[in-house]
């Protein structure tokens, strides 16, 4: 699964790395301890006046489908299993038409001790500090309690797809689930708004996922990351274990 991650890039740097555009008023809060239900940047593509535009938006982490009666359903939908997302009512519509990328600077995972009594947090990240982009889905939810035209009438939300971890290597010992990473070409294909059959896109992403993840580094970090109120660059400082 993926339940905590780091995204502290400035808007300009994020837009440049993703080769995207963003609203001039877009604001991002640097966070070294991103948790579900918080606002996060996502990258998506839309067709505007016949041309494809890649854009960065801010979405609530935890997908709320359009048919939901209230946004509370998103609390349980911050991850989507790649094996079943195309069939699950919460995710299947988004799989066809609303795919996104979720950029991160790394994510946290907790490894159980041999006796199962304690857990050691690890920060998983690229070796050169470059962005990792996870395969995600997004949805728009209309709040029935808001008047038409209200600035907060529509809620944009997202989820991160996960898959089985590789059978061996460090990641295999960390957790049995892995967020699905996208390479540069894979991101282009995944975001394509003209493709409605997500099956081949997902299969291609899964085929290269373990290879991409093999290049990541795992650093043991302090236990402070376990508390969402703690938020600063010291959370990703490596420690000896």
N, C-alpha and C positions, 0 to 999 in steps of 0.2 A: 504494500500500500504506500501511499505518499500522504502524510498528514502534517508535515512541517517542512518549510523550505526557506531559502534566502533569496530576496530580490531587493537589492539596494542600488541598482543602477539609476542614474539620472535619466530623465525622459529623453534628452537629446542623444545620449549614448545608446539607450535601448532602441530608439528609432533607427539610428545609424546601423547598429549591428543586425537588426532584423530587416533592413532595407525597406522600411515601411514609412507611413505618414501618420501624423496624429494631430488632433485638434490643438490649436494654439493654447487653449486654456486647460489642457490635460494636466492633471497633477498626480504625482506618484509619491507615496510616502516610503522612504527607504526602510526596509525591515529585514532584520536578521533572524526573525522568528515568525514567519508567516504561518497563520493557522486557519483552518476552515472557518467560513462565514465572514472573513475579512475581504476587503477589496484588493484585487490583484490585477496586474496588466495581462492582457491576452492579445494575440495577433490573429487577425482573420482577413479574409479577402471578400470583397463585395463587387458586384458589377454595377457601375454607375455610368449612365449614358453610353452603354455599350463597351466600356473599358473596365478592366479589372484593377481594383485599387486594394493594395495591402495596407491595413490600418491597425494601429494599436488602440485598444479601448481598455477601460477599467470595468471589471466584472466582479460580482460577489462569488467567492469560492464555495461552491455547493449548488449544484444545478437544480433550478426550479422549472419544471416543464410548464408549457402554456396552459395545460388543463388543471393545474394545481389550484386548490381552493385558497391556500395561503402559502407564503414562502417558507414555512417551517420545514417543508419536505426537503429543502436543500441542505439542512443540517446533516442528513444521512447520505447525501449524494455528492460528496466531494471527490470520490473515486468511482470509476466505472470499470467493471471487469471486461476486458477486451473480448473474452470468450462469449459473453452473453449480452453485451451492450446493444447489439442490433435487434434483439428480441424483447428486451425489457421496456415496458411502457414509458419509463422515465427518460430513457435515452434514445430510443429507436428513431424518433423523428429527427433529432439532432444529428444522428449518425448519417442520415441521408443528405441533409442540407445545411447544417450549422456546425462544421468542424473548425477547430481553432488550434493554435499552438499556445502553450503556457510556458513562457520563458522563466528560467530560474538560474541562479548562480550556484546552486547546489541544494541538496536536500538532506534532512536528518532521518536517521533510522536507528532503532534501539536493538542491540544484540543481547539476547539472554545469556546469563552466566551459565556455566555447566550445571550448577545445582538448581537453576531456574528461579532463584530467589531475588536476583538483582538484574538490572539491565544497564548496559553501557551505551551511551549515545555516540553515534558516528556521523561525521559530516562527509557526504559523498559529493564530489565535485570534479570538474575537468582539470587536467593537469596544468593547463595554461591560463586558467581563470576565465576562459571564454564561456559564453552562455550555453546552457543546455536548454533545448526546447522539447517539452513533453507534448505528446498527442493529446488533444483535449476536445471537448464539445462545449457549445454554448447555446443558450436559449434566452428568449425574451418572454417575460411574464408581465401581464397587464394587471395592475392592482384595481379591483372592482370598486374599492372604496374611494378612489381618487377621481376627481373631475377630469373630463377629456381635456387634454392640453396641459395638464399640470406637469411641472418639470420632473416630478418624481413618480409619474404614473407608470412608467415602464421600468422593470428591473432586469438588468443584464446579469446573467449568472453563468458559471462554467463548472466543468469537472475535468479530472485528469484520468486518462485511461491507464490501466495496469495490466500486467501479464505475469506469467510464472517467471521466477528468477532462473538464471542459468544453472545447469546441474552441478557445476563445480566452480572453483574460484572463490575469491573473497565475498562477492555478492551473495553467493549461495549460502554462506555461513551467516549472513547478516539477517536476511528475511526471505520468506518464500514468495514474496510478490515484488514486482519491480515496475516503476512508472515507465511508460513506453516512450523512449527518446526518438527524435526525428533528426536525420541528417539534413543538410541543406537542400538536396534534391528531393528528399522525402517530404520535407516541409512544403515545398512547391506543390507536390502532388496532393498532399493531405488537405491543403487549404483550397484547392481549386473549386470554386463555387459552381462550375459547370458540370461537375461529376456527381451524379446522384447515387451510383452504385458504390457504396463504401467498402464492400467486401474485398475487392482487389487492392484497394488503398491500404486497408488494415493489414492484409496479408503481407504486403510489401514492407510496411513499417515493422511488423513483427519479425520478418526475415532478417532485417539489419539491426534490430534492437540490441541483441546480445553482443554483436561486434562493436557497436558504439559504446555500450556500457563497459566493455572490457578495458577501455582506455581511462576510465574514471579512477580517482584516488579516494581512499577511505581514511579519514583521520579521526581518531578518538578525540572527543571533546568533553568539556565539563558538564556536569549534571544540571547547570543553571538553565539550559535550553528547555528542560522539561516544564518550566513555568512560563506561560505565554506572556506574563508581565515583564519578563526579562527580555530586553531587545537592544543589542549593540554588537559591534564587530568582535568583541571579546568572545562571543558565543561560538565562533568558528576557529578559535585558536586551538591548535593541536596540543594534546597532552600525552604523557607517557602512561601506558597501562601495563 
